[in-house]
Amino acid sequence: MGAVCFGGNLAAAQDDHEKKAGESLKKAMESGKKGNAKGVIRHAEEARKQLIEENRDHPYIHSSIHIYGENPKAEQDDATFEEIAKAIGEANKGNAKEAGEAARRAYIHLKERIRAR
């Protein structure tokens, strides 16, 4: 019985990190629309932090040979982090609109990542 509760708590923690990451990415998108590059950076970095915590809590193994479609969560995870990095990079250049667009793409990959569980 305790194991079931414990497993439920793990799933709740995973959902919590992903939910916070999604909220941060939405805020990054809004900041981009408003032309606020610093806001994009702040929120995108928070999203990245939440996803790192989720991966630390629920690790998965990258195989040494990458086979497309073998681990869809890992593929979406990689794409999410890549788009977050693009959002931060564009925001650092002062391109808030492009940064917000990269945050939007990261949000889409995050949603796909959640579905791939």
N, C-alpha and C positions, 0 to 999 in steps of 0.2 A: 504494500500500500504506500509506504514512504517513497519507494522508487518512482511510483507513478506521479506523486506530488512533486518530487525532485525534477523529474523529466518535464513536468508542466512548467516549473519555475525556469528551467533552462530555455524552453520555448518562449516564455514570456520575456526573458532577458534578451533573447535574439530579436524578437519582435520589437522590443523597446528600442534597441540600438538602431534597427532598420527604420523604425518610425521616426526617431530623432534625426537620422540621416536624411530621410525624405523631407521632413519639415525644414531642415537647414538648406537643402537644395532648393526648395520652393522659395525660401527667403533670398537665396542667392539669385534665383531667376528674377524675383521682384526688384532686387537691388540693381541688377543689370538693366532692367527696363527703365528704371529711374535714373540711370547713368551714374550709379554709385559704385565705383570700382572697389573701394575699400570695403563696402558692405559685401560684395561678391566674395572677396578674399576671406573675410571673417566667417561667413556662412559656409563657404566651400571647405575651408579648413576644419570647421566643426563637423561637417558631414564626413570628411575623410577620417577624422578622429573616431567618430561613432562606428564607422565601418571597420576600422582597424580593431576596435574593441570587440565588435561582433565576431570578427575572424579569429581573434585571440580566444574568445570564449567557445567558438565552434569551428575549429580548424578543419581544413580539408587538405588533401595531399595533391600537389601538382606532380603529375607523372613526368618522367624524364623525356618521354617521347609524347609530344602533343598530338592528339588525334581529335580533329574537329568534331564537336558534338558529343565527345565522350563525357565531359563534365561541364554541362551548360552553366551551372552556378559559377564555376571558376572563370569561364569565358565572359559571362556578364560582369563578374566581379572585376576582372582585368579591364574591361571596357569602361566600367563605372569610374575606376581609379584614373584611367587615362583621360576621361572627359573632365574629371575634377581637376587634374593637373593642368589641362588646357584652360579651364575656367580661371584658375589662379594665375596662370601665365599671361593670359590676355588681360586680366584685371591689373596685373603688375605693369603692363604696358600702357594702361589707361584706356583700354578698349572695353568699356563696361558692357556695351550691347553684345559684343562677340562673347564676352565672358558669361553673360547671362544665357546666351544660346548654348554654350558648352555645358552650363549647369543644367539646362533643360534636357540635353542629351544624356547627361549623367543620371538624371532622375528617371528617364525612360529605361536606361540599363538597370538601374536599381530595382524598378518594378519587375523587369524581366528576370532579374536575379532572384527575387523573392518567389516568383512563380516556378523557378527551376529547382527549388528545393526538393 
